[in-house]
Amino acid sequence: MIEKISEYIENKKSEMLDFIQMLVNIDSGTSFKAGVDRVGHILSDALEKEGFFIEIINQAEYGNHIVAKKPGKGKGRILLVGHMDTVFPEGTAEERPFTIRENRAYGPGVNDMKSGLTSLLYAIKALCTECSSEMGSITVILNGDEEVGSPTSRSIIEEEAKKVDAVFIVEPGQPTGDIVTGRKGVGIFKLQITGRSAHAGNNPADGISAIEELAHKIIELHKLSDLNSGVTVNVGVIGGGSSRNVVADQAFADIDLRIKTKEQGEEMLKRLHEIADKPTLPGVEISLTGGINRPPMMKTQDTESLYTLVKEAGKIIGLDLNEAFPGGASDGNFTAALGIPTIDAMGPVGGFSHSDKEYLEIEKVTERCKLLALSLLLVGRNGLSQ
């Protein structure tokens, strides 16, 4: 049976590359709803042909979310999560469409995560074709707002995750081929400073510079970073003022926080607010808004059990898998925070996501699809109690 699954996927390599090309050549940036919905239509139709019941959750601003379900005879209940949106604006696909050079494919979203969506689909197709009687129950969530923090799909993901034994996220595999058992949590904040404007030449003493206050705050914020503990604070965007000869009455900073544990998040929230509550310049007003967008994805004993099964699936096809704990977050942070065993980075392998250099390793496409399919088979048969 395992040989048949592997053979099925290997024989579909050319078809899979054609499918990736089709998806890559559809603009589906988060803000381009029509493109995301087009991708969703293609994938929902394909899943429906494999016997999945399709629910479309309509959205006004973002692409519609898709929840697809297929009951199985196996004991395991599995959730697969992938996102259809990319970071690229409308028109990018026309400017630099899907291309293959040597052993790599290029194009917007080819790695993150049009190839992951393809791998998800073809792993399911392989199981439905070769061993449908041993499949567990599978739920697939395809969301259209992941790249902006999954504001409208988070509750859907969390609701469905509570019903399953294991979750697989088809984000790109690490460049080393490692899979992910933990990720840092993410906090997103905005610091807004209000001062008082004045003519910078005639009466500067009458003003209170919001930009000067911001400069002090940036230094204080960056001092919160502790690389040894895994905590980082980064002021990534700043702005303020209206003219070079006017004392700035407004300034702002967009702040990124990364944490490894829930406790670190609680401590950093306290310290961020302490900084915001203590102005350096008399008379300024400071507000801090935002919070933890994605909780840390922390490894548990059940995650270790799931990881062991995925490693077993890897060994069957000759892969010696290792685990990674990257700083970037995903929808796996939501499911893991609920205590549901979650393995991330189950998609194909590539690099330079979110850039014009983004690529996919073509020779890894079928290999990673086999890994996903066999992992679904092993978990679907008996759940985590093997």
Backbone torsions as a table, in degrees:
resi	resn	phi	psi	omega
1	MET	NA	-45.7	179.1
2	ILE	-61.0	-39.4	178.5
3	GLU	-63.8	-37.9	179.7
4	LYS	-67.0	-38.9	177.7
5	ILE	-63.1	-47.0	179.7
6	SER	-62.6	-41.5	179.9
7	GLU	-65.6	-40.6	178.9
8	TYR	-58.2	-49.1	-177.0
9	ILE	-66.3	-41.4	-179.6
10	GLU	-62.7	-38.6	-179.9
11	ASN	-70.8	-16.1	-179.0
12	LYS	-97.7	8.6	-174.4
13	LYS	-56.4	-49.6	-179.0
14	SER	-62.6	-41.2	179.2
15	GLU	-64.8	-38.7	178.7
16	MET	-64.5	-41.8	178.3
17	LEU	-64.4	-37.6	176.4
18	ASP	-64.3	-38.0	-179.8
19	PHE	-68.3	-42.5	175.9
20	ILE	-58.8	-44.4	179.1
21	GLN	-58.7	-43.9	-179.9
22	MET	-60.5	-44.5	-178.5
23	LEU	-69.2	-42.0	-179.2
24	VAL	-62.2	-36.2	-177.2
25	ASN	-81.0	8.0	171.4
26	ILE	-107.6	115.9	174.6
27	ASP	-60.7	126.5	178.5
28	SER	-143.2	42.8	171.1
29	GLY	-58.1	150.9	-174.3
30	THR	-51.7	-38.4	-176.5
31	SER	-81.7	-7.4	-179.4
32	PHE	-101.1	81.0	-173.4
33	LYS	-56.2	-41.9	-176.8
34	ALA	-59.5	-39.6	180.0
35	GLY	-70.0	-42.6	177.5
36	VAL	-61.4	-42.4	179.2
37	ASP	-65.4	-32.7	177.1
38	ARG	-65.9	-42.7	175.9
39	VAL	-61.3	-43.4	179.7
40	GLY	-62.1	-38.2	178.6
41	HIS	-63.0	-42.7	179.9
42	ILE	-63.1	-46.4	-176.9
43	LEU	-71.3	-40.1	179.9
44	SER	-66.2	-37.5	176.2
45	ASP	-62.4	-42.8	-179.2
46	ALA	-65.8	-40.6	178.9
47	LEU	-69.3	-36.5	178.4
48	GLU	-62.0	-35.5	178.0
49	LYS	-66.9	-21.7	177.7
50	GLU	-92.8	9.7	174.8
51	GLY	94.7	13.5	179.5
52	PHE	-84.8	143.8	172.0
53	PHE	-87.0	127.4	-171.2
54	ILE	-107.2	131.2	171.7
55	GLU	-121.4	124.1	176.4
56	ILE	-100.0	121.7	178.9
57	ILE	-103.0	101.1	-172.8
58	ASN	-67.0	143.8	179.4
59	GLN	-127.9	147.0	179.5
60	ALA	-83.6	-43.0	-173.9
61	GLU	-97.3	-45.5	-176.7
62	TYR	-100.3	175.2	176.1
63	GLY	-63.4	150.2	178.9
64	ASN	-64.0	143.2	177.2
65	HIS	-91.4	149.3	-178.3
66	ILE	-120.3	130.7	172.0
67	VAL	-119.7	117.3	-178.3
68	ALA	-119.0	133.3	-176.2
69	LYS	-131.8	141.9	174.4
70	LYS	-141.4	116.2	177.6
71	PRO	-69.1	151.9	179.5
72	GLY	-133.8	168.2	-179.0
73	LYS	-87.8	-16.7	178.4
74	GLY	-72.0	167.8	-176.8
75	LYS	-79.8	-25.3	-173.4
76	GLY	-79.0	143.9	175.5
77	ARG	-118.5	122.8	-169.3
78	ILE	-125.8	141.8	172.5
79	LEU	-115.7	128.8	173.9
80	LEU	-110.5	132.5	-178.0
81	VAL	-127.4	130.7	175.2
82	GLY	-145.8	153.2	179.6
83	HIS	-111.8	144.4	-176.5
84	MET	-95.4	-16.0	-177.3
85	ASP	-86.0	155.8	175.0
86	THR	-124.6	-179.4	179.8
87	VAL	-94.7	1.4	-169.5
88	PHE	-96.0	140.9	-178.2
89	PRO	-73.7	163.2	177.1
90	GLU	-57.7	135.2	-179.1
91	GLY	104.3	-14.8	-177.9
92	THR	-65.5	-39.5	-178.3
93	ALA	-62.6	-34.3	178.1
94	GLU	-73.6	-35.7	-179.4
95	GLU	-69.2	-41.0	-180.0
96	ARG	-142.5	77.5	-177.7
97	PRO	-68.2	173.1	178.3
98	PHE	-53.4	127.3	176.6
99	THR	-140.6	155.9	175.7
100	ILE	-119.8	126.3	175.0
101	ARG	-129.5	117.3	-175.1
102	GLU	57.1	-120.0	-174.7
103	ASN	-105.2	19.4	-178.9
104	ARG	-127.6	146.0	173.6
105	ALA	-106.8	144.7	-177.4
106	TYR	-127.8	155.9	176.7
107	GLY	147.6	161.0	-176.9
108	PRO	-65.6	116.9	179.5
109	GLY	83.6	9.0	-176.8
110	VAL	-62.5	-33.6	178.7
111	ASN	-96.9	-37.4	-175.5
112	ASP	-125.9	90.3	-6.1
113	MET	-143.1	49.7	179.5
114	LYS	-64.3	-34.9	177.4
115	SER	-72.0	-33.5	176.6
116	GLY	-65.3	-39.6	176.6
117	LEU	-63.5	-39.1	178.6
118	THR	-65.8	-43.5	179.1
119	SER	-61.9	-42.6	177.0
120	LEU	-56.6	-49.2	-177.6
121	LEU	-62.9	-46.6	-174.7
122	TYR	-76.2	-25.1	171.8
123	ALA	-65.3	-41.5	177.6
124	ILE	-66.4	-43.1	179.2
125	LYS	-60.3	-39.8	179.9
126	ALA	-63.7	-43.0	-180.0
127	LEU	-68.3	-42.3	179.7
128	CYS	-63.7	-32.2	-178.5
129	THR	-80.8	-41.0	-169.5
130	GLU	-103.3	-22.9	-176.3
131	CYS	-154.8	48.5	-175.6
132	SER	-60.6	-30.1	-177.3
133	SER	-71.1	-16.3	-178.3
134	GLU	-106.3	1.9	-179.5
135	MET	-70.9	143.9	170.0
136	GLY	-82.8	-178.3	176.4
137	SER	-77.5	131.3	-175.6
138	ILE	-122.7	132.2	170.2
139	THR	-115.6	134.7	177.3
140	VAL	-117.9	129.1	172.3
141	ILE	-115.9	124.6	175.7
142	LEU	-117.8	113.5	-175.6
143	ASN	-110.1	161.3	-173.6
144	GLY	-115.9	14.2	-176.3
145	ASP	-137.9	21.4	-176.1
146	GLU	-63.7	-37.6	-174.4
147	GLU	-69.4	-10.5	175.4
148	VAL	-115.6	20.5	174.2
149	GLY	100.2	7.0	178.3
150	SER	56.1	47.4	-176.1
151	PRO	-63.8	-32.9	-178.3
152	THR	-102.6	-11.3	-177.8
153	SER	-105.6	-12.0	-177.0
154	ARG	-56.2	-48.0	-176.9
155	SER	-63.3	-33.6	178.3
156	ILE	-66.9	-45.8	179.7
157	ILE	-61.6	-45.6	-178.4
158	GLU	-65.4	-39.9	-179.9
159	GLU	-61.7	-45.9	-178.5
160	GLU	-73.0	-32.0	-179.5
161	ALA	-63.5	-33.2	-179.1
162	LYS	-65.8	-13.7	-175.7
163	LYS	-98.4	-1.4	-171.1
164	VAL	-120.8	170.6	178.4
165	ASP	-93.5	-25.6	-174.9
166	ALA	-154.8	151.4	179.7
167	VAL	-126.4	135.8	172.3
168	PHE	-119.7	129.5	177.7
169	ILE	-107.6	128.8	-174.7
170	VAL	-97.1	37.7	167.9
171	GLU	-62.2	160.6	-178.1
172	PRO	-57.8	143.0	171.8
173	GLY	-64.1	154.6	176.6
174	GLN	-62.5	152.6	-179.8
175	PRO	-53.9	-27.8	177.5
176	THR	-79.8	-9.7	-174.8
177	GLY	93.1	-3.0	-179.5
178	ASP	-64.5	152.8	171.1
179	ILE	-102.2	165.6	-170.6
180	VAL	-112.2	126.4	177.3
181	THR	-111.3	-4.7	178.3
182	GLY	-159.5	149.4	177.5
183	ARG	-141.7	155.3	174.4
184	LYS	-70.3	152.3	171.2
185	GLY	-83.6	161.3	-175.0
186	VAL	-127.5	132.7	170.9
187	GLY	-115.4	140.2	-179.7
188	ILE	-124.0	123.3	-174.7
189	PHE	-135.8	156.3	172.0
190	LYS	-128.7	127.3	175.4
191	LEU	-102.2	121.5	-178.6
192	GLN	-116.5	126.1	-176.9
193	ILE	-120.3	132.5	177.2
194	THR	-118.3	122.8	176.7
195	GLY	-112.9	-139.9	177.2
196	ARG	-142.1	129.5	-176.9
197	SER	-79.4	154.2	176.4
198	ALA	-164.8	161.2	176.9
199	HIS	-69.5	126.6	-174.9
200	ALA	-70.0	-18.1	179.5
201	GLY	-102.5	-44.3	-174.3
202	ASN	-79.8	-45.1	-176.1
203	ASN	-144.3	58.8	-177.4
204	PRO	-61.0	-29.1	-177.9
205	ALA	-66.8	-18.3	178.5
206	ASP	-78.6	-12.7	-177.2
207	GLY	-97.3	162.8	171.4
208	ILE	-128.7	114.0	-172.2
209	SER	-79.6	114.2	175.1
210	ALA	-66.2	-31.6	179.3
211	ILE	-68.8	-40.3	176.8
212	GLU	-61.1	-44.6	177.4
213	GLU	-60.5	-41.1	179.2
214	LEU	-62.1	-39.1	179.2
215	ALA	-58.7	-43.5	176.8
216	HIS	-62.6	-42.1	-176.2
217	LYS	-68.3	-36.2	178.7
218	ILE	-60.4	-44.2	179.8
219	ILE	-63.3	-43.8	178.8
220	GLU	-62.7	-42.4	-178.3
221	LEU	-64.6	-44.5	-178.0
222	HIS	-67.3	-25.3	176.9
223	LYS	-68.4	-14.3	178.4
224	LEU	-73.7	-19.6	-178.9
225	SER	-64.6	139.2	177.6
226	ASP	-140.7	94.2	-174.7
227	LEU	-61.8	-30.9	-179.0
228	ASN	-66.0	-34.3	179.7
229	SER	-93.6	-6.9	178.7
230	GLY	90.1	7.3	179.9
231	VAL	-93.5	129.4	175.3
232	THR	-133.6	140.8	174.3
233	VAL	-123.7	126.6	-178.2
234	ASN	-132.0	122.1	171.1
235	VAL	-86.0	105.6	-171.0
236	GLY	-97.4	-25.4	-179.6
237	VAL	-138.2	133.5	175.2
238	ILE	-132.4	160.4	176.6
239	GLY	-166.2	166.2	177.4
240	GLY	159.2	169.9	177.3
241	GLY	75.2	169.8	179.9
242	SER	-128.8	-24.6	-178.2
243	SER	-162.0	154.1	-177.7
244	ARG	-65.0	-24.7	-176.4
245	ASN	-103.1	21.4	177.0
246	VAL	-126.0	129.6	172.5
247	VAL	-62.5	124.1	-171.6
248	ALA	-68.4	127.6	177.3
249	ASP	-98.1	-6.1	179.0
250	GLN	-138.4	144.4	173.1
251	ALA	-158.5	153.5	-180.0
252	PHE	-146.1	162.7	174.7
253	ALA	-144.2	136.3	172.2
254	ASP	-97.6	127.7	-170.2
255	ILE	-118.5	135.3	176.3
256	ASP	-111.8	129.9	177.6
257	LEU	-119.3	134.7	175.1
258	ARG	-123.9	133.8	-176.8
259	ILE	-137.0	155.1	179.6
260	LYS	-100.3	-23.3	-177.2
261	THR	-134.1	160.5	176.7
262	LYS	-61.7	-39.0	-179.0
263	GLU	-64.4	-38.8	175.9
264	GLN	-61.6	-39.0	179.3
265	GLY	-62.2	-44.1	179.4
266	GLU	-63.4	-41.7	179.8
267	GLU	-66.7	-41.1	-178.0
268	MET	-70.0	-34.8	175.0
269	LEU	-59.0	-43.4	178.8
270	LYS	-62.2	-44.8	-176.2
271	ARG	-72.4	-34.4	176.0
272	LEU	-62.5	-43.6	-179.4
273	HIS	-70.0	-31.8	176.0
274	GLU	-62.1	-40.8	178.4
275	ILE	-65.6	-43.1	-179.0
276	ALA	-67.2	-27.3	-176.5
277	ASP	-84.6	-2.8	-176.7
278	LYS	-124.8	86.6	178.2
279	PRO	-64.2	148.3	173.7
280	THR	-84.4	-40.0	-178.5
281	LEU	-97.7	129.9	177.0
282	PRO	-61.1	135.7	174.1
283	GLY	98.2	-12.3	178.8
284	VAL	-80.9	155.8	174.4
285	GLU	-117.1	135.2	-176.3
286	ILE	-128.5	134.7	172.9
287	SER	-127.7	142.0	177.3
288	LEU	-122.5	121.3	177.8
289	THR	-121.3	162.7	179.4
290	GLY	114.4	-169.8	-178.9
291	GLY	176.8	-165.0	179.2
292	ILE	-76.5	114.8	-179.4
293	ASN	-82.1	-43.1	177.5
294	ARG	-131.0	122.3	178.6
295	PRO	-67.9	160.4	178.6
296	PRO	-61.7	143.7	173.0
297	MET	-93.6	100.4	-173.4
298	MET	-104.1	138.7	-177.5
299	LYS	-75.9	134.8	177.5
300	THR	-119.8	176.7	177.5
301	GLN	-63.7	-37.4	177.5
302	ASP	-67.4	-35.4	175.2
303	THR	-62.7	-39.6	177.8
304	GLU	-61.4	-39.5	178.2
305	SER	-64.1	-42.5	178.3
306	LEU	-66.4	-41.6	177.0
307	TYR	-58.7	-39.9	178.6
308	THR	-61.9	-40.5	177.9
309	LEU	-66.0	-39.9	179.0
310	VAL	-67.3	-38.8	175.9
311	LYS	-62.0	-38.2	177.4
312	GLU	-63.4	-43.1	176.8
313	ALA	-61.3	-39.4	178.5
314	GLY	-63.2	-42.9	-178.9
315	LYS	-62.0	-33.3	179.9
316	ILE	-59.9	-33.9	-179.4
317	ILE	-106.4	16.6	172.7
318	GLY	86.1	20.8	179.8
319	LEU	-105.9	134.4	173.6
320	ASP	-105.7	92.6	-172.5
321	LEU	-82.6	146.2	171.8
322	ASN	-123.2	167.5	-178.8
323	GLU	-107.6	154.4	-179.6
324	ALA	-132.6	159.8	178.7
325	PHE	-133.7	78.3	-176.4
326	PRO	-78.5	166.4	-179.6
327	GLY	-80.7	-22.3	179.8
328	GLY	-74.8	150.2	-177.7
329	ALA	-106.7	168.4	178.0
330	SER	-153.6	-175.7	176.3
331	ASP	-67.7	-15.0	174.7
332	GLY	-64.4	-24.2	176.1
333	ASN	-60.9	-37.8	-179.1
334	PHE	-67.2	-46.4	-176.3
335	THR	-70.7	-39.8	179.7
336	ALA	-65.7	-35.7	-179.9
337	ALA	-64.4	-20.3	176.6
338	LEU	-84.1	-4.3	-177.8
339	GLY	88.2	10.2	179.4
340	ILE	-87.3	125.5	179.2
341	PRO	-54.7	126.1	-173.8
342	THR	-134.6	130.6	172.3
343	ILE	-118.2	129.3	-175.9
344	ASP	-113.0	172.8	179.1
345	ALA	61.3	42.0	178.0
346	MET	-89.5	1.9	178.4
347	GLY	-81.0	-179.6	176.9
348	PRO	-63.0	174.4	-172.9
349	VAL	-107.7	136.0	176.4
350	GLY	-162.0	-149.4	-179.2
351	GLY	-169.5	175.8	177.9
352	PHE	53.7	38.5	176.7
353	SER	-57.8	151.7	179.1
354	HIS	69.6	21.2	178.9
355	SER	-139.5	170.1	178.7
356	ASP	-76.7	-1.4	176.2
357	LYS	-99.6	3.8	-176.5
358	GLU	-53.9	134.9	-177.5
359	TYR	-143.3	164.3	177.2
360	LEU	-127.5	132.9	175.3
361	GLU	-78.9	108.4	-173.6
362	ILE	-61.8	-38.1	-176.7
363	GLU	-69.5	-12.0	179.9
364	LYS	-96.0	-5.7	-173.2
365	VAL	-62.6	-54.1	-178.1
366	THR	-72.2	-32.5	179.1
367	GLU	-60.1	-46.7	-179.4
368	ARG	-72.1	-31.5	176.0
369	CYS	-65.6	-40.7	176.2
370	LYS	-62.6	-42.3	178.9
371	LEU	-59.0	-45.4	-180.0
372	LEU	-65.3	-45.4	-178.2
373	ALA	-61.7	-44.5	-179.0
374	LEU	-70.4	-33.8	175.7
375	SER	-64.6	-42.1	176.7
376	LEU	-62.2	-38.3	179.6
377	LEU	-65.9	-48.5	-176.8
378	LEU	-64.3	-44.0	179.7
379	VAL	-72.3	-37.8	-177.6
380	GLY	-65.5	-32.9	-179.5
381	ARG	-63.0	-52.6	-171.0
382	ASN	-132.0	10.8	-173.8
383	GLY	69.0	-147.4	180.0
384	LEU	-89.3	-8.0	179.1
385	SER	-93.3	80.7	-176.6
386	GLN	-80.4	NA	NA
